[in-house]
């Protein structure tokens, strides 16, 4: 459903933010 898609999208965004933090560190 839509909720599943939103949760997957949010998780992908979270992973990207974490990866960005590692690169900036």
C-alpha angles and dihedrals in degrees: 000000000000092000091058091052091049092049091050091048091049091050091050090050091048091051091050091051091050092049090049091052090052091051092048092048 
